[in-house]
């Protein structure tokens, strides 16, 4: 480690302030009508960024809809509702877990609608003007939910690989795929047994064309599996060294080949948000800790992308009240090994 790196590390410990170049909230509470929000998603588009999340009275409330904000001219626009679960004047269902994807020609907005995760269904909308206006909702086929929390990956063969899961017969992971951006779909069988519950995978493209997913579990660790045939078949789920307090995660393959993961490095609770980096998707090291609160606040459900300028953008739930956006310069990351699985002190 260089003397400069050692100085930075010593001054900031393992919080990663040296690589976090921007921190902001996407909206102010005075600019919105919803008191609670969760489960953000973010993409890059031609002239900036686009973020979405679900918001309403509280999770599961019928008035929860999908809200969206655009980053342009150096600031985020006031959020607007892009989708909701209104069926008629007497019936409305809550919406859940939006996922944005930019095809290059249009933007897709996947989300879930229904009373609960065990009974919801998948829908999506399209925008041809950068997210300003949206099409009518299209309901996905039976047993197809679309990307359940984290972004899909477009493979070189033109297949959009969507990390998905279901909760109606236990927590089961499925990988869905579409070669025509939502018109037709395929789905793998469940990739885990009900006795090994797991949901909400995030996809990483590894060296040699392999694909890995990492996922949330309730057994205390992030789980992983690999595919060598473009996601058609997968290895058995195995635990990683990384803890998981039954909370959502997300990851991204960086342009320089490294993998970056955002998660809660805790045995329980969601009061700390962490960033880890890996060269191979197997061995991880501590990189940054954007949030750490001992009073029990919640920092959860991250979404992460790398934009064309090389910067990493992360959005996440901030205490169920706001959506926070941070920017990391990956060239300034200094990693530190875990000590017996613990975050460096």
The 8 nearest C-alpha neighbors of each residue, nearest first, counted from 0:
[[1, 4, 5, 2, 3, 333, 6, 8],
 [0, 2, 4, 3, 5, 6, 7, 8],
 [1, 3, 5, 4, 6, 0, 7, 8],
 [4, 2, 6, 1, 5, 7, 0, 8],
 [5, 3, 1, 7, 6, 2, 8, 0],
 [4, 6, 2, 8, 3, 7, 9, 1],
 [5, 7, 3, 9, 4, 8, 2, 10],
 [8, 6, 4, 10, 9, 5, 11, 3],
 [9, 7, 5, 12, 11, 6, 10, 4],
 [8, 10, 6, 12, 7, 11, 5, 13],
 [9, 11, 7, 8, 12, 6, 5, 13],
 [12, 10, 8, 9, 14, 13, 7, 16],
 [11, 13, 9, 8, 10, 14, 344, 15],
 [14, 12, 15, 287, 11, 343, 288, 8],
 [13, 15, 288, 287, 16, 12, 11, 289],
 [16, 14, 287, 17, 13, 18, 288, 286],
 [17, 15, 19, 18, 14, 11, 287, 20],
 [16, 18, 15, 19, 331, 7, 20, 332],
 [17, 19, 331, 328, 332, 327, 16, 15],
 [20, 18, 327, 16, 17, 326, 21, 15],
 [19, 21, 326, 327, 18, 328, 22, 17],
 [20, 22, 326, 325, 19, 23, 327, 324],
 [23, 21, 325, 324, 326, 20, 24, 323],
 [24, 22, 324, 323, 325, 25, 21, 26],
 [23, 25, 323, 26, 324, 322, 321, 27],
 [24, 26, 322, 75, 323, 324, 23, 27],
 [27, 25, 24, 28, 30, 77, 75, 321],
 [26, 28, 29, 30, 24, 25, 31, 321],
 [27, 29, 30, 31, 26, 321, 34, 320],
 [28, 30, 27, 31, 32, 26, 33, 77],
 [29, 31, 27, 28, 77, 26, 32, 78],
 [32, 30, 28, 33, 29, 78, 27, 77],
 [31, 33, 34, 30, 55, 29, 28, 54],
 [32, 34, 55, 35, 31, 54, 56, 36],
 [35, 33, 56, 55, 320, 32, 36, 57],
 [36, 34, 320, 57, 319, 55, 54, 33],
 [37, 35, 54, 319, 53, 320, 321, 55],
 [36, 38, 316, 53, 319, 52, 39, 54],
 [39, 37, 52, 96, 300, 53, 316, 40],
 [40, 38, 52, 51, 315, 37, 314, 302],
 [39, 41, 51, 302, 98, 50, 99, 52],
 [40, 42, 50, 49, 99, 51, 302, 39],
 [43, 41, 49, 48, 99, 44, 50, 100],
 [42, 44, 48, 47, 306, 49, 45, 41],
 [45, 43, 47, 48, 46, 42, 101, 129],
 [44, 46, 47, 43, 129, 48, 103, 101],
 [47, 45, 44, 71, 48, 43, 70, 129],
 [46, 48, 44, 70, 71, 45, 43, 49],
 [49, 47, 43, 70, 44, 42, 69, 50],
 [48, 50, 69, 42, 41, 68, 70, 43],
 [51, 49, 41, 68, 40, 67, 69, 42],
 [50, 52, 67, 40, 39, 66, 68, 97],
 [53, 51, 39, 38, 66, 65, 97, 37],
 [54, 52, 65, 64, 36, 37, 95, 66],
 [53, 55, 36, 63, 35, 64, 33, 65],
 [56, 54, 63, 33, 57, 62, 35, 34],
 [55, 57, 34, 35, 33, 60, 62, 63],
 [58, 56, 35, 55, 60, 59, 63, 54],
 [57, 59, 60, 63, 56, 55, 35, 36],
 [60, 58, 93, 57, 61, 114, 115, 63],
 [59, 61, 62, 57, 58, 63, 93, 56],
 [62, 60, 93, 92, 63, 91, 59, 84],
 [61, 63, 60, 55, 93, 64, 56, 91],
 [64, 62, 55, 93, 54, 61, 94, 60],
 [63, 65, 83, 94, 53, 54, 82, 62],
 [64, 66, 53, 82, 81, 52, 80, 83],
 [67, 65, 80, 79, 51, 81, 52, 53],
 [66, 68, 51, 78, 79, 50, 80, 81],
 [69, 67, 78, 76, 50, 49, 75, 77],
 [70, 68, 49, 76, 75, 48, 71, 50],
 [69, 71, 75, 48, 74, 47, 49, 76],
 [72, 70, 73, 74, 47, 69, 75, 46],
 [73, 71, 74, 70, 75, 47, 46, 76],
 [72, 74, 71, 70, 75, 47, 76, 69],
 [75, 73, 70, 71, 72, 76, 69, 25],
 [74, 76, 70, 69, 25, 68, 71, 77],
 [75, 77, 69, 68, 78, 70, 74, 71],
 [76, 78, 68, 30, 79, 75, 26, 31],
 [79, 77, 68, 67, 66, 76, 80, 31],
 [80, 78, 66, 67, 81, 77, 68, 65],
 [79, 81, 66, 65, 82, 67, 64, 78],
 [80, 82, 66, 65, 79, 67, 133, 83],
 [83, 81, 65, 80, 64, 84, 66, 136],
 [84, 82, 64, 85, 65, 94, 63, 81],
 [83, 85, 92, 91, 93, 94, 112, 86],
 [86, 84, 91, 83, 87, 90, 92, 88],
 [87, 85, 90, 91, 84, 88, 89, 92],
 [88, 86, 90, 89, 85, 91, 84, 92],
 [87, 89, 90, 86, 85, 91, 84, 92],
 [90, 88, 87, 91, 86, 85, 92, 61],
 [91, 89, 87, 86, 88, 85, 92, 84],
 [90, 92, 85, 84, 61, 86, 93, 89],
 [91, 93, 84, 61, 113, 114, 85, 112],
 [92, 94, 61, 63, 59, 84, 60, 113],
 [95, 93, 112, 64, 111, 63, 84, 83],
 [94, 96, 111, 53, 110, 97, 112, 93],
 [97, 95, 38, 148, 110, 111, 53, 98],
 [98, 96, 110, 109, 52, 95, 40, 51],
 [97, 99, 109, 40, 108, 150, 148, 110],
 [100, 98, 108, 107, 40, 109, 42, 41],
 [101, 99, 107, 106, 102, 42, 108, 98],
 [100, 102, 106, 103, 105, 107, 99, 44],
 [103, 101, 104, 105, 106, 100, 107, 180],
 [102, 104, 101, 105, 106, 44, 45, 100],
 [105, 103, 102, 127, 106, 101, 126, 128],
 [106, 104, 127, 102, 126, 103, 101, 107],
 [105, 107, 101, 126, 125, 100, 102, 127],
 [106, 108, 125, 100, 99, 124, 101, 109],
 [107, 109, 99, 124, 123, 98, 125, 110],
 [108, 110, 123, 98, 97, 122, 99, 107],
 [111, 109, 97, 96, 122, 95, 121, 123],
 [110, 112, 121, 95, 120, 94, 122, 119],
 [113, 111, 94, 119, 120, 93, 84, 95],
 [112, 114, 119, 92, 115, 93, 118, 120],
 [113, 115, 92, 93, 119, 118, 59, 116],
 [116, 114, 117, 118, 113, 119, 59, 93],
 [117, 115, 119, 118, 166, 114, 167, 113],
 [116, 118, 167, 166, 115, 119, 165, 168],
 [119, 117, 115, 116, 113, 114, 167, 120],
 [118, 120, 113, 112, 116, 115, 117, 111],
 [121, 119, 112, 111, 144, 113, 118, 122],
 [120, 122, 144, 111, 139, 110, 138, 145],
 [123, 121, 138, 139, 137, 110, 109, 111],
 [124, 122, 109, 108, 137, 136, 110, 138],
 [123, 125, 136, 108, 134, 107, 133, 135],
 [126, 124, 107, 134, 133, 106, 108, 105],
 [125, 127, 133, 106, 130, 105, 128, 132],
 [126, 128, 105, 129, 106, 125, 104, 130],
 [129, 127, 126, 130, 131, 132, 105, 106],
 [128, 130, 131, 127, 126, 106, 44, 105],
 [131, 129, 126, 132, 128, 133, 106, 127],
 [130, 132, 129, 128, 133, 126, 127, 69],
 [133, 131, 130, 126, 128, 134, 127, 81],
 [132, 134, 126, 125, 124, 135, 130, 131],
 [135, 133, 125, 124, 136, 126, 132, 137],
 [134, 136, 124, 137, 133, 125, 123, 82],
 [135, 137, 124, 123, 122, 134, 138, 82],
 [138, 136, 123, 122, 124, 139, 135, 134],
 [139, 137, 122, 121, 136, 140, 123, 120],
 [138, 140, 121, 122, 143, 137, 141, 144],
 [141, 139, 143, 142, 138, 121, 144, 184],
 [140, 142, 143, 139, 120, 144, 121, 138],
 [143, 141, 140, 144, 120, 139, 165, 121],
 [142, 144, 140, 141, 145, 139, 121, 186],
 [145, 143, 121, 120, 142, 147, 146, 139],
 [144, 146, 147, 143, 121, 161, 163, 109],
 [147, 145, 161, 163, 162, 148, 149, 151],
 [146, 148, 163, 145, 199, 149, 164, 144],
 [149, 147, 96, 146, 199, 98, 97, 150],
 [150, 148, 201, 146, 147, 249, 98, 151],
 [149, 151, 98, 146, 152, 100, 99, 148],
 [152, 150, 161, 160, 146, 162, 159, 153],
 [151, 153, 160, 159, 154, 161, 150, 202],
 [154, 152, 159, 158, 160, 157, 151, 155],
 [155, 153, 156, 158, 157, 152, 159, 160],
 [154, 156, 157, 153, 158, 159, 229, 152],
 [157, 155, 154, 158, 153, 178, 229, 159],
 [156, 158, 155, 154, 178, 153, 159, 179],
 [159, 157, 178, 154, 156, 177, 153, 160],
 [158, 160, 153, 177, 176, 152, 178, 154],
 [159, 161, 176, 152, 151, 158, 175, 153],
 [160, 162, 151, 146, 175, 176, 174, 163],
 [163, 161, 174, 146, 200, 201, 151, 147],
 [164, 162, 147, 146, 173, 174, 161, 172],
 [163, 165, 172, 173, 198, 171, 199, 147],
 [164, 166, 171, 167, 170, 172, 163, 198],
 [165, 167, 170, 117, 169, 168, 116, 171],
 [166, 168, 117, 169, 165, 118, 116, 170],
 [169, 167, 166, 170, 165, 171, 193, 117],
 [168, 170, 166, 193, 167, 171, 196, 165],
 [169, 171, 166, 196, 197, 198, 165, 193],
 [172, 170, 165, 164, 189, 197, 191, 169],
 [171, 173, 164, 190, 189, 198, 163, 191],
 [174, 172, 164, 189, 163, 187, 190, 188],
 [173, 175, 162, 163, 187, 186, 161, 176],
 [176, 174, 186, 161, 185, 160, 173, 187],
 [177, 175, 160, 185, 159, 184, 161, 186],
 [176, 178, 184, 159, 179, 158, 180, 181],
 [177, 179, 158, 180, 159, 157, 176, 183],
 [178, 180, 177, 182, 181, 183, 158, 159],
 [181, 179, 177, 178, 182, 159, 183, 102],
 [180, 182, 183, 179, 177, 184, 178, 139],
 [181, 183, 179, 180, 184, 177, 178, 139],
 [184, 182, 181, 177, 179, 185, 178, 180],
 [185, 183, 177, 176, 186, 181, 182, 175],
 [184, 186, 176, 175, 177, 187, 183, 143],
 [187, 185, 175, 174, 176, 173, 188, 184],
 [188, 186, 174, 173, 189, 175, 231, 185],
 [187, 189, 190, 173, 186, 174, 172, 191],
 [188, 190, 173, 172, 191, 171, 187, 192],
 [191, 189, 172, 173, 188, 171, 192, 233],
 [192, 190, 189, 171, 195, 172, 193, 236],
 [191, 193, 194, 195, 196, 190, 171, 189],
 [192, 194, 195, 196, 169, 170, 191, 171],
 [193, 195, 192, 196, 191, 169, 170, 197],
 [196, 194, 192, 193, 191, 197, 170, 218],
 [197, 195, 170, 193, 194, 216, 171, 192],
 [196, 198, 216, 170, 215, 171, 172, 195],
 [199, 197, 164, 215, 172, 170, 200, 214],
 [198, 200, 214, 148, 215, 164, 163, 147],
 [201, 199, 214, 162, 213, 212, 198, 163],
 [200, 202, 212, 213, 249, 149, 250, 162],
 [203, 201, 212, 211, 200, 162, 213, 204],
 [204, 202, 211, 210, 252, 212, 251, 205],
 [203, 205, 210, 209, 252, 211, 208, 202],
 [206, 204, 209, 210, 208, 203, 207, 211],
 [205, 207, 208, 209, 204, 279, 256, 210],
 [208, 206, 209, 205, 204, 227, 210, 279],
 [207, 209, 206, 205, 210, 204, 227, 229],
 [210, 208, 227, 205, 207, 226, 204, 206],
 [211, 209, 204, 226, 205, 225, 203, 208],
 [212, 210, 225, 203, 224, 202, 226, 204],
 [211, 213, 202, 201, 223, 224, 200, 203],
 [212, 214, 223, 201, 200, 222, 221, 211],
 [215, 213, 200, 222, 199, 221, 198, 201],
 [214, 216, 198, 221, 197, 247, 199, 245],
 [217, 215, 197, 245, 218, 196, 221, 198],
 [216, 218, 245, 219, 196, 244, 197, 215],
 [219, 217, 216, 220, 245, 243, 196, 195],
 [218, 220, 243, 242, 217, 244, 266, 216],
 [221, 219, 242, 243, 241, 218, 238, 222],
 [220, 222, 243, 215, 239, 214, 241, 242],
 [223, 221, 238, 214, 237, 213, 239, 236],
 [222, 224, 213, 236, 237, 212, 214, 238],
 [223, 225, 236, 234, 212, 211, 235, 233],
 [226, 224, 211, 234, 233, 210, 212, 227],
 [225, 227, 233, 210, 230, 228, 209, 232],
 [226, 228, 209, 229, 210, 225, 230, 208],
 [229, 227, 230, 226, 231, 232, 209, 210],
 [230, 228, 231, 227, 226, 210, 209, 154],
 [229, 231, 226, 232, 228, 233, 210, 227],
 [232, 230, 228, 229, 187, 233, 226, 174],
 [233, 231, 230, 226, 228, 234, 187, 227],
 [234, 232, 226, 225, 224, 235, 230, 231],
 [235, 233, 224, 225, 236, 226, 232, 190],
 [234, 236, 224, 237, 233, 191, 190, 225],
 [237, 235, 224, 223, 222, 234, 191, 238],
 [236, 238, 222, 223, 235, 239, 224, 221],
 [239, 237, 222, 220, 221, 223, 240, 236],
 [240, 238, 241, 222, 221, 220, 237, 223],
 [241, 239, 340, 242, 238, 220, 221, 282],
 [240, 242, 239, 220, 221, 243, 264, 340],
 [243, 241, 220, 264, 219, 265, 221, 266],
 [242, 244, 220, 219, 221, 245, 266, 265],
 [243, 245, 267, 266, 246, 219, 265, 268],
 [246, 244, 217, 243, 216, 215, 247, 219],
 [247, 245, 244, 215, 243, 248, 300, 299],
 [246, 248, 300, 215, 199, 299, 301, 262],
 [249, 247, 262, 261, 301, 300, 246, 215],
 [250, 248, 261, 201, 302, 301, 260, 303],
 [249, 251, 260, 259, 261, 201, 303, 203],
 [250, 252, 259, 258, 253, 304, 203, 303],
 [251, 253, 258, 203, 257, 204, 259, 256],
 [254, 252, 257, 256, 255, 258, 251, 305],
 [253, 255, 256, 252, 257, 309, 305, 258],
 [256, 254, 253, 257, 252, 258, 309, 329],
 [257, 255, 253, 254, 252, 258, 278, 206],
 [258, 256, 278, 253, 277, 255, 252, 259],
 [257, 259, 252, 277, 276, 253, 251, 280],
 [260, 258, 276, 251, 250, 275, 252, 277],
 [259, 261, 250, 275, 274, 249, 276, 262],
 [262, 260, 274, 249, 273, 248, 250, 301],
 [261, 263, 248, 273, 272, 264, 260, 274],
 [262, 264, 272, 265, 273, 271, 269, 243],
 [265, 263, 242, 273, 262, 243, 272, 271],
 [266, 264, 267, 263, 242, 244, 243, 268],
 [265, 267, 244, 242, 219, 243, 268, 264],
 [268, 266, 244, 265, 269, 243, 245, 219],
 [267, 269, 270, 244, 265, 266, 295, 297],
 [270, 268, 297, 271, 298, 299, 263, 267],
 [269, 271, 297, 296, 295, 292, 298, 268],
 [272, 270, 291, 290, 269, 263, 292, 298],
 [271, 273, 263, 290, 288, 262, 289, 298],
 [274, 272, 288, 262, 263, 261, 287, 264],
 [273, 275, 261, 287, 286, 260, 288, 262],
 [276, 274, 285, 286, 260, 284, 259, 283],
 [275, 277, 259, 284, 283, 258, 286, 260],
 [278, 276, 283, 258, 280, 279, 257, 282],
 [277, 279, 257, 280, 258, 256, 276, 282],
 [278, 280, 281, 277, 282, 257, 205, 258],
 [281, 279, 277, 258, 278, 282, 283, 205],
 [282, 280, 279, 283, 277, 239, 278, 240],
 [283, 281, 277, 280, 279, 284, 278, 240],
 [284, 282, 277, 276, 275, 281, 285, 280],
 [285, 283, 336, 275, 335, 276, 334, 337],
 [284, 286, 275, 335, 334, 336, 287, 337],
 [287, 285, 334, 275, 274, 333, 276, 332],
 [288, 286, 15, 14, 274, 273, 13, 289],
 [287, 289, 14, 273, 290, 272, 274, 15],
 [288, 290, 272, 287, 14, 273, 291, 15],
 [291, 289, 272, 271, 288, 292, 298, 273],
 [292, 290, 271, 270, 272, 293, 289, 288],
 [293, 291, 270, 294, 296, 271, 295, 290],
 [292, 294, 295, 291, 270, 296, 271, 290],
 [295, 293, 292, 296, 270, 291, 297, 271],
 [294, 296, 270, 293, 292, 297, 268, 269],
 [297, 295, 270, 318, 294, 292, 298, 269],
 [296, 298, 318, 270, 269, 299, 317, 295],
 [299, 297, 317, 316, 270, 269, 272, 318],
 [298, 300, 316, 301, 315, 297, 269, 247],
 [301, 299, 247, 38, 315, 248, 316, 302],
 [302, 300, 315, 314, 299, 249, 248, 261],
 [301, 303, 314, 40, 313, 249, 315, 39],
 [302, 304, 313, 312, 250, 249, 251, 301],
 [305, 303, 312, 311, 251, 306, 313, 42],
 [304, 306, 311, 310, 309, 312, 253, 307],
 [307, 305, 308, 309, 310, 43, 304, 311],
 [306, 308, 309, 305, 310, 43, 254, 311],
 [307, 309, 306, 310, 305, 311, 328, 254],
 [310, 308, 307, 306, 305, 311, 254, 328],
 [311, 309, 328, 305, 306, 308, 327, 312],
 [310, 312, 305, 327, 326, 304, 328, 306],
 [313, 311, 326, 304, 303, 325, 305, 327],
 [314, 312, 303, 325, 302, 324, 326, 301],
 [313, 315, 324, 302, 323, 301, 39, 325],
 [316, 314, 301, 323, 300, 322, 299, 39],
 [315, 317, 322, 299, 37, 298, 319, 300],
 [316, 318, 298, 321, 319, 322, 320, 297],
 [317, 319, 297, 320, 296, 298, 316, 321],
 [320, 318, 36, 35, 317, 316, 37, 321],
 [321, 319, 35, 318, 36, 317, 34, 322],
 [322, 320, 317, 319, 316, 323, 36, 318],
 [323, 321, 316, 317, 315, 25, 24, 314],
 [322, 324, 24, 314, 315, 23, 25, 317],
 [325, 323, 314, 23, 313, 24, 22, 25],
 [324, 326, 22, 313, 21, 312, 23, 314],
 [325, 327, 312, 21, 311, 20, 19, 313],
 [328, 326, 19, 311, 18, 20, 329, 310],
 [327, 329, 310, 18, 330, 331, 311, 19],
 [330, 328, 332, 331, 327, 310, 18, 311],
 [329, 331, 328, 332, 18, 333, 309, 310],
 [332, 330, 18, 329, 328, 333, 17, 327],
 [333, 331, 329, 18, 330, 286, 334, 328],
 [334, 332, 286, 331, 335, 4, 8, 15],
 [333, 335, 286, 285, 284, 332, 336, 276],
 [334, 336, 285, 284, 337, 286, 333, 343],
 [337, 335, 284, 285, 338, 334, 343, 283],
 [336, 338, 340, 341, 342, 343, 284, 339],
 [337, 339, 341, 340, 336, 343, 342, 335],
 [340, 338, 341, 337, 342, 240, 336, 343],
 [339, 341, 337, 338, 240, 342, 241, 242],
 [342, 340, 338, 337, 339, 343, 264, 344],
 [341, 343, 337, 344, 340, 285, 338, 264],
 [344, 342, 337, 341, 338, 13, 335, 285],
 [343, 342, 13, 12, 341, 338, 337, 14]]
